[in-house]
Amino acid sequence: MEAYWIWWLAAVALVIAEMSSGTFYLIAVAFGLAVAGFVAYMGVAWSGQAIVAAVLCSASVAGIYRWNKQHARPHENVNFANDIGQTVRAVNWSDERHARVSYRGAEWDAELAGEAVADAARQTWRIKEISGSRLIIE
């Protein structure tokens, strides 16, 4: 089998695998492999084919990574609006400002909001905001 067929079959296999991942990284690698197949078809030696594949695969993956990093919107899919204002039940206090609370069937780390006054006897609190995985309560 000719070398260019191997490059092109590997590229097709990666395109098929990409259909289940949805990240575009495999498409980038497949592009590099397809071009290396074209270079092999043009009669370039194996070392040249490998260099073309390595450079194009690396450059295209780096380009996608950079694009994803520049266009990342970490809070786009997170909708905390439904949690803000909900009540939680204090399970135990680790100190005056930090507690474990029960909310949505699980225990969460919670911290008192800046102006909230600590009260270990109080059982229910209201979620003011969410910072990472910590609930800010008042």
N, C-alpha and C positions, 0 to 999 in steps of 0.2 A: 504494500500500500504506500502511496506517495505521502511524503511528509505534510504537504498542504492539506490532504484529506484528514489527517490526524488532528491538525490544528483546527480545522473547520468543524469536525465532529465534536471536539472538546468544547468549542464555542457554542455549538447547538445544545450540548448537554447542559452547559451553564445557563443558557437562556431558559431552558425547560426548568431547571432547578430554581431559577429566579422567580418563576411564576408562583412558587409556593412561599417565597420569602418576602417579596415586595420591598426590598431595600435598595435596589438598583446597583449594589456593589458587584453582584455577579454579572450584571449586564456590562459593567465597566471592564471586568476581567475578560468577559467574552469578546468585547470589542478588541482588546489587545491581542487575544488569541486569533481572532479572525484576520486582523491585519498581518499578524505573523504568518498566517496561512497564505495570504496574498503575496507576502515577501518570499515565502517558500515556492510559490507558484512561479514567481519571476526568476527563480534559480539561485537565490542567495544561499550561501552555506549555512549549516546548522547553527553555528555560533552567531551569525547575524540574525537569524530567525529568533533565537533565544534572547538576544539583546533587545530586539524590537519588541518582543512580547513583554519582557521585564519592564522596559521603560514605559510602554503604553499602558500596561496594567497598573503600574505604580502611579503614573501621572493621572490616569482617569479615576482611580480609587481615591487618590489625594484630592482631586477636584470635587468629587462627590462629598467627601468628608468635609471639606472646607465649605461647600455650599450649604450642607446640612447645618453646620455650626453657625454660619452667618444668618440662616433663616429659621433657627430654632425659636420656638415660642413655647417655653415649658409650661406656661399657665393657660395655654389656649384650650386644652381639652379638660381642664380641671374646673369643675363647677362647685365651689364651696358655698355658693349662695344658699343652697338648701340646708347646710349645716349651721350657718350663722344664725344665732337666735334660739337654737334648740337647747333643751335642758339636758344636763348630765348629772349623774349621781356620784358623789365622792365616795370612793372605796376606802382609801387610806391616804394619809399625808406623810410625805417624806421629810418635809420641813415646812416652814411657815408659808412659802410661796409655791411649792410643788406638790402635786398629788397624782394619784392614779384615779381615773374616773371611769365609770361604766357608761358607754355610749354605743348604740347600735349593736348590742350583744357582745361587745369586746371591751377590754380595758385599754385605756389610752393614757399617755402622759399628758398632764395638764399643768399649766402655770397660771398664776393669777395675773390679771392685767395690771398695768402700772398703778392705777388708782384704786384698785380693789383692795378691800381690807380682809385680812385672813380671819377666818372663823371656822375652827375645826368642828364645831357643833352643827354647822349648816350642812345639810345633806345635798341639796340641789343647787346647781349653778347654771349659768347661761353662757353659751359659747359666744365670745365676742369676735374672735378671729382664729385663723389656723396658720401656724408657722411650721412648715414642713409637715411632720407627723405629730406635732404637739398642739394641743388645743389651748387657746388662751381664753380663760374663763373670767367671769365677773359675777 
